[in-house]
Amino acid sequence: MSTSFSKIAVLAVLSSAVALTAGCATKRATSEVVVAPLGIPGGQVGYTGAVIVDNSSAVIMGAENLQAVVYFAFDSSEITSQAASILNQHASLLNSNPAASVVIAGNTDERGSREYNMALGERRAAAARDYLATQGVAVNNIRIISYGEERPAAAGNTEEAYALNRRAELSY
């Protein structure tokens, strides 16, 4: 009888030790992700979310006459013929102003995880950058950033809203 009692006592002590060292069962696991695609731009005290591009007023005025958004198919970063037509106009502006810079922001609709959408937004911005580079634009004058699903152009969960959110925006 005393052998079984000592076995139970040892098991109770070991169970208590495991419970104390393993931690509380109600501890929440976090899955927070901090994303800073371009890091903190130099010279800024705190990152405000804005990407600063310093262009002449002539470049800014020239860009105002261009469509600044290219759209993508669902789950795609492929440049369509319509997107190529828009990007060709931007390539012309940038090639005629070699000191000009552009920021391309990739965006997605809300479908997919946050992490997946950040990566897809980056692929879309990179596809637009790469297309401009094939048109002779200096790559060091192009900055890309991904906002994923964080900055929707249209609210709602209709196909029309999703289509408006699958985009890359060019800013001067």
Secondary structure as GFF3:
##gff-version 3
##sequence-region A 1 172
A	DSSP	alpha_helix	2	22	.	.	.	ID=ss1
A	DSSP	alpha_helix	57	64	.	.	.	ID=ss2
A	DSSP	beta_strand	69	71	.	.	.	ID=ss3
A	DSSP	alpha_helix	81	96	.	.	.	ID=ss4
A	DSSP	beta_strand	102	107	.	.	.	ID=ss5
A	DSSP	alpha_helix	114	134	.	.	.	ID=ss6
A	DSSP	three_ten_helix	139	141	.	.	.	ID=ss7
A	DSSP	beta_strand	142	148	.	.	.	ID=ss8
A	DSSP	alpha_helix	159	165	.	.	.	ID=ss9
A	DSSP	beta_strand	167	171	.	.	.	ID=ss10
###
